[in-house]
Amino acid sequence: MRHGPATAARPAAVHRTHTLRRGRRRPGGVLAVLLVLLLGSACDAAPDGGAGGAAGGGSGAAHAVDPPGDIVLASGVDVTGKGGIRRQLVEEWNRQQAAAGNRWRARLVDLPGSADQQRSQLLGALQSGSAQYDVVNLDVTWVPEFAAAGLVRELPGDLVDDQDVIPSVAATAKWGGKAYAVPFNSDVGLLYYRRDYLKSAGVTDPELGKDTRWSVVQQLTEVLGAAGRKPAQAYEKGWTAQLDASYEGLTVNGVEAFASAVDGLRLTDGAGRYSGTPEVLEAGLDELRSRTQPAYTLPDAARSDEADSLADFARGRTAFLRHWPYAYGALHQSLTPEQLGVAPLPGRAVLGGQNLAVTTDSPRARTAESLVRFLTSPESERCLLDAGFAATRFSAYADDGPACKVAKAAGPSSGPASGERTDRMPRDQQGRPAYAQSTLLPALQKAVQRPRTPLYGAFTQTFAAELGRLQSAKPPSKSELAADLHAKLRKALP
């Protein structure tokens, strides 16, 4: 999405493996990918003097140590703010390298613009060789595209710790049964709600549980809208979300509705080809229409992205909000725990987040793997969780050892100690966000992926454009829209 950490792609064009790179035309199709992987593994099989493990598929032959210099990591803007936790982790790796007498340094490059623009920048830079990126921070939906195009290399299997990384999250780093990335920070849709609004409307138990259904949310909206029960002057409608059809927001909300309506929904097969049916699409459209009825939905939601919907909810215009985990800390800067509640999203929620990948052309790929290993370690994941990201490892949520040592440690929710962070996010006794174990972790475990395909850009552009027709003055019938969507997805994902 446009501003959040779970963003995905809106392509200007579909990039395939035959695009130009460094002024030469790639061999086409599967052969090109195989050649890149074979050459990449042959170049990276040797020990690296302590910088990191061997690349996947290596032969074990002796090679020279990586040349000294900068390891350049390209990433979208850190939602934890200027000097955020990602930059702090990179700086800590640099301190450790200097202490060990190594000559490598990591440099974080923030890519400007929306996620769609960042994806285009990365594709253009890696295909042309115009930017020497060693590590790229990819949205989870981009991994198949970058892997199939030979732009990122296969990684050692042990970089993705299957014993600790949440299984649903670990699956986002792989394509064709091979690991091309490592989960860095995750994301999942959550339901935020105003406890104080529900109390003022006479709701005796304003706590939403893990099994709350959308029908319950709609019933509560009807209570809030009853005569004489308007909870606040600013209140307008029941809920808001990111329903702007011009970017990834509508795709995410649409997939969540479709997956909730059809158990085990799969719109693509293992090779990334379209595998849906008109009947499946009709069921999903029914659910999406039910969720976005004008009686329950803020009209501005149809034009809202993450920032818009977050601002509308914070101003009190709605009682419910579909958003990502980073909103937990942001909303608590203006709302108290007595006012704000959070629960798993009713039905199925979409998995978002970013994964770190090593570029095929990196001259310091082995040292880049060392950086990736550090940034995704159990200690680093705990730092990411404490800062407000959704961590990718069970241990970040369950282990009660010391809190993050890289960033300034946060105090428990009872109040910060001297010298500790003074943010207003509620925290448990170990300094984690208070909702992390009870709400965030279960939501991540149940989350569903968006369709996995190297042509994801074509999918989301088609999917959102067709769903956007529901917001027109004369929306098509369910059967007509399902038939059109089916035909266009078959064409987009041949």
Secondary structure, DSSP 8 states (H G I E B T S, - for coil): --SSTT-----SS---TTSEETTEE---HHHHHHHHHHHHHHHT-S--TTS----TT----------SEEEEEEE---TT-TT-HHHHHHHHHHHHHHHTT--EEEEEEE--S-HHHHHHHHHHHHHHT-S--SEEEEEGGGHHHHHHTTSB----GGGS-TTTB-HHHHGGGEETTEE--EEEEEEE-EEEEEHHHHHHTT-S-----TT--HHHHHHHHHHHTSTT----TT--EEEE----TTSHHHHHHHHHHHHHHSTT--SB-TTS-B---HHHHHHHHHHHHHHT-TTTB-GGGGG--HHHHHHHHHTTSEEEEEE-THHHHHHTTTS-TTTEEEEE-SS--BEEEEEEEEBTT-TTHHHHHHHHHHHTSHHHHHHHHHHTSB-SBHHHHH--S---SSS--B--TT---TTSB-----B-TTSSBTTIIIIIHHHHHH-B-----TTHHHHHHHHHHHHGGGGSSS---HHHHHHHHHHHHHHH--
